[in-house]
Amino acid sequence: MNVNSANSMQGMINQMRIMASQSQTQAPGLNGVNQTEGASSFGEALSSSLKSVNETQMTAKNMAEAYDRGADIPLSDVMLSMQKSSMAYQATLQVRNKVLSAYQDIMKMPV
């Protein structure tokens, strides 16, 4: 083994140690996750995503109504907003279906 490869290996090891310490400082509670914190985080994530989908739908509705009233909004912007709203709703529906399917699978498991 020559000196250059030993130096590069040592450099990589040092870099890995730095990255490991950074990951612990950026996400300090991952090794000992409290179940109540996890439950509230999931609930908060679900709530915020549903609020985001609702805001997207309201924006699309408002843009369509404004276009109907004759506001200076390009039709392409209205259609794009409506498609974003539709995609967000469909994604939410698919997540709900997956969660429901997982729940049903768990309930069918023998105890």
CNS distance restraints for C-alpha pairs under 8 A (distance, minus, plus):
assign (resid   1 and name CA) (resid   5 and name CA) 6.67 0.50 0.50
assign (resid   1 and name CA) (resid   6 and name CA) 6.96 0.50 0.50
assign (resid   2 and name CA) (resid   6 and name CA) 6.49 0.50 0.50
assign (resid   3 and name CA) (resid   7 and name CA) 6.14 0.50 0.50
assign (resid   4 and name CA) (resid   8 and name CA) 6.15 0.50 0.50
assign (resid   5 and name CA) (resid   9 and name CA) 6.07 0.50 0.50
assign (resid   6 and name CA) (resid  10 and name CA) 6.15 0.50 0.50
assign (resid   7 and name CA) (resid  11 and name CA) 6.06 0.50 0.50
assign (resid   8 and name CA) (resid  12 and name CA) 6.16 0.50 0.50
assign (resid   9 and name CA) (resid  13 and name CA) 6.20 0.50 0.50
assign (resid  10 and name CA) (resid  14 and name CA) 6.15 0.50 0.50
assign (resid  11 and name CA) (resid  15 and name CA) 6.10 0.50 0.50
assign (resid  12 and name CA) (resid  16 and name CA) 6.13 0.50 0.50
assign (resid  13 and name CA) (resid  17 and name CA) 6.27 0.50 0.50
assign (resid  14 and name CA) (resid  18 and name CA) 6.24 0.50 0.50
assign (resid  15 and name CA) (resid  19 and name CA) 6.20 0.50 0.50
assign (resid  16 and name CA) (resid  20 and name CA) 6.10 0.50 0.50
assign (resid  17 and name CA) (resid  21 and name CA) 6.22 0.50 0.50
assign (resid  18 and name CA) (resid  22 and name CA) 6.13 0.50 0.50
assign (resid  19 and name CA) (resid  23 and name CA) 6.12 0.50 0.50
assign (resid  20 and name CA) (resid  24 and name CA) 6.45 0.50 0.50
assign (resid  21 and name CA) (resid  25 and name CA) 6.39 0.50 0.50
assign (resid  22 and name CA) (resid  26 and name CA) 6.05 0.50 0.50
assign (resid  23 and name CA) (resid  27 and name CA) 6.01 0.50 0.50
assign (resid  23 and name CA) (resid  28 and name CA) 7.84 0.50 0.50
assign (resid  24 and name CA) (resid  28 and name CA) 5.05 0.50 0.50
assign (resid  29 and name CA) (resid  33 and name CA) 5.89 0.50 0.50
assign (resid  33 and name CA) (resid  37 and name CA) 7.34 0.50 0.50
assign (resid  33 and name CA) (resid  38 and name CA) 7.04 0.50 0.50
assign (resid  34 and name CA) (resid  38 and name CA) 6.36 0.50 0.50
assign (resid  35 and name CA) (resid  39 and name CA) 6.15 0.50 0.50
assign (resid  36 and name CA) (resid  40 and name CA) 6.18 0.50 0.50
assign (resid  37 and name CA) (resid  41 and name CA) 6.03 0.50 0.50
assign (resid  38 and name CA) (resid  42 and name CA) 6.14 0.50 0.50
assign (resid  39 and name CA) (resid  43 and name CA) 6.14 0.50 0.50
assign (resid  40 and name CA) (resid  44 and name CA) 5.92 0.50 0.50
assign (resid  41 and name CA) (resid  45 and name CA) 5.98 0.50 0.50
assign (resid  42 and name CA) (resid  46 and name CA) 6.05 0.50 0.50
assign (resid  43 and name CA) (resid  47 and name CA) 6.00 0.50 0.50
assign (resid  44 and name CA) (resid  48 and name CA) 6.00 0.50 0.50
assign (resid  45 and name CA) (resid  49 and name CA) 6.10 0.50 0.50
assign (resid  46 and name CA) (resid  50 and name CA) 6.18 0.50 0.50
assign (resid  47 and name CA) (resid  51 and name CA) 6.16 0.50 0.50
assign (resid  48 and name CA) (resid  52 and name CA) 6.10 0.50 0.50
assign (resid  49 and name CA) (resid  53 and name CA) 6.26 0.50 0.50
assign (resid  50 and name CA) (resid  54 and name CA) 6.14 0.50 0.50
assign (resid  50 and name CA) (resid  92 and name CA) 7.78 0.50 0.50
assign (resid  51 and name CA) (resid  55 and name CA) 6.09 0.50 0.50
assign (resid  52 and name CA) (resid  56 and name CA) 6.19 0.50 0.50
assign (resid  53 and name CA) (resid  57 and name CA) 6.25 0.50 0.50
assign (resid  53 and name CA) (resid  85 and name CA) 7.04 0.50 0.50
assign (resid  53 and name CA) (resid  88 and name CA) 5.83 0.50 0.50
assign (resid  53 and name CA) (resid  89 and name CA) 6.52 0.50 0.50
assign (resid  53 and name CA) (resid  92 and name CA) 7.90 0.50 0.50
assign (resid  54 and name CA) (resid  58 and name CA) 6.13 0.50 0.50
assign (resid  55 and name CA) (resid  59 and name CA) 6.02 0.50 0.50
assign (resid  56 and name CA) (resid  60 and name CA) 6.25 0.50 0.50
assign (resid  56 and name CA) (resid  81 and name CA) 7.68 0.50 0.50
assign (resid  56 and name CA) (resid  84 and name CA) 7.27 0.50 0.50
assign (resid  56 and name CA) (resid  85 and name CA) 5.33 0.50 0.50
assign (resid  56 and name CA) (resid  88 and name CA) 7.71 0.50 0.50
assign (resid  57 and name CA) (resid  61 and name CA) 6.16 0.50 0.50
assign (resid  57 and name CA) (resid  82 and name CA) 7.49 0.50 0.50
assign (resid  57 and name CA) (resid  85 and name CA) 5.01 0.50 0.50
assign (resid  57 and name CA) (resid  86 and name CA) 7.82 0.50 0.50
assign (resid  58 and name CA) (resid  62 and name CA) 6.04 0.50 0.50
assign (resid  59 and name CA) (resid  63 and name CA) 6.06 0.50 0.50
assign (resid  59 and name CA) (resid  81 and name CA) 7.33 0.50 0.50
assign (resid  60 and name CA) (resid  64 and name CA) 6.14 0.50 0.50
assign (resid  60 and name CA) (resid  78 and name CA) 6.79 0.50 0.50
assign (resid  60 and name CA) (resid  81 and name CA) 5.06 0.50 0.50
assign (resid  60 and name CA) (resid  82 and name CA) 5.07 0.50 0.50
assign (resid  60 and name CA) (resid  85 and name CA) 6.53 0.50 0.50
assign (resid  61 and name CA) (resid  65 and name CA) 6.17 0.50 0.50
assign (resid  61 and name CA) (resid  82 and name CA) 7.66 0.50 0.50
assign (resid  62 and name CA) (resid  66 and name CA) 6.02 0.50 0.50
assign (resid  63 and name CA) (resid  67 and name CA) 6.07 0.50 0.50
assign (resid  63 and name CA) (resid  73 and name CA) 7.70 0.50 0.50
assign (resid  63 and name CA) (resid  78 and name CA) 5.83 0.50 0.50
assign (resid  63 and name CA) (resid  81 and name CA) 7.73 0.50 0.50
assign (resid  64 and name CA) (resid  68 and name CA) 6.17 0.50 0.50
assign (resid  64 and name CA) (resid  78 and name CA) 5.94 0.50 0.50
assign (resid  65 and name CA) (resid  69 and name CA) 6.24 0.50 0.50
assign (resid  66 and name CA) (resid  70 and name CA) 6.42 0.50 0.50
assign (resid  66 and name CA) (resid  71 and name CA) 5.38 0.50 0.50
assign (resid  66 and name CA) (resid  73 and name CA) 7.61 0.50 0.50
assign (resid  67 and name CA) (resid  71 and name CA) 5.20 0.50 0.50
assign (resid  67 and name CA) (resid  72 and name CA) 7.15 0.50 0.50
assign (resid  67 and name CA) (resid  73 and name CA) 5.98 0.50 0.50
assign (resid  67 and name CA) (resid  74 and name CA) 7.89 0.50 0.50
assign (resid  67 and name CA) (resid  75 and name CA) 7.46 0.50 0.50
assign (resid  67 and name CA) (resid  78 and name CA) 7.50 0.50 0.50
assign (resid  73 and name CA) (resid  77 and name CA) 6.95 0.50 0.50
assign (resid  73 and name CA) (resid  78 and name CA) 7.29 0.50 0.50
assign (resid  74 and name CA) (resid  78 and name CA) 6.67 0.50 0.50
assign (resid  75 and name CA) (resid  79 and name CA) 6.16 0.50 0.50
assign (resid  76 and name CA) (resid  80 and name CA) 5.98 0.50 0.50
assign (resid  77 and name CA) (resid  81 and name CA) 6.08 0.50 0.50
assign (resid  78 and name CA) (resid  82 and name CA) 6.21 0.50 0.50
assign (resid  79 and name CA) (resid  83 and name CA) 6.14 0.50 0.50
assign (resid  80 and name CA) (resid  84 and name CA) 6.17 0.50 0.50
assign (resid  81 and name CA) (resid  85 and name CA) 6.19 0.50 0.50
assign (resid  82 and name CA) (resid  86 and name CA) 6.16 0.50 0.50
assign (resid  83 and name CA) (resid  87 and name CA) 6.08 0.50 0.50
assign (resid  84 and name CA) (resid  88 and name CA) 6.10 0.50 0.50
assign (resid  85 and name CA) (resid  89 and name CA) 6.18 0.50 0.50
assign (resid  86 and name CA) (resid  90 and name CA) 6.13 0.50 0.50
assign (resid  87 and name CA) (resid  91 and name CA) 6.09 0.50 0.50
assign (resid  88 and name CA) (resid  92 and name CA) 6.20 0.50 0.50
assign (resid  89 and name CA) (resid  93 and name CA) 6.13 0.50 0.50
assign (resid  90 and name CA) (resid  94 and name CA) 6.20 0.50 0.50
assign (resid  91 and name CA) (resid  95 and name CA) 6.27 0.50 0.50
assign (resid  92 and name CA) (resid  96 and name CA) 6.20 0.50 0.50
assign (resid  93 and name CA) (resid  97 and name CA) 6.20 0.50 0.50
assign (resid  94 and name CA) (resid  98 and name CA) 6.21 0.50 0.50
assign (resid  95 and name CA) (resid  99 and name CA) 6.18 0.50 0.50
assign (resid  96 and name CA) (resid 100 and name CA) 6.07 0.50 0.50
assign (resid  97 and name CA) (resid 101 and name CA) 6.04 0.50 0.50
assign (resid  98 and name CA) (resid 102 and name CA) 6.12 0.50 0.50
assign (resid  99 and name CA) (resid 103 and name CA) 6.15 0.50 0.50
assign (resid 100 and name CA) (resid 104 and name CA) 6.18 0.50 0.50
assign (resid 101 and name CA) (resid 105 and name CA) 6.17 0.50 0.50
assign (resid 102 and name CA) (resid 106 and name CA) 6.21 0.50 0.50
assign (resid 103 and name CA) (resid 107 and name CA) 6.20 0.50 0.50
assign (resid 104 and name CA) (resid 108 and name CA) 6.24 0.50 0.50
assign (resid 105 and name CA) (resid 109 and name CA) 6.59 0.50 0.50
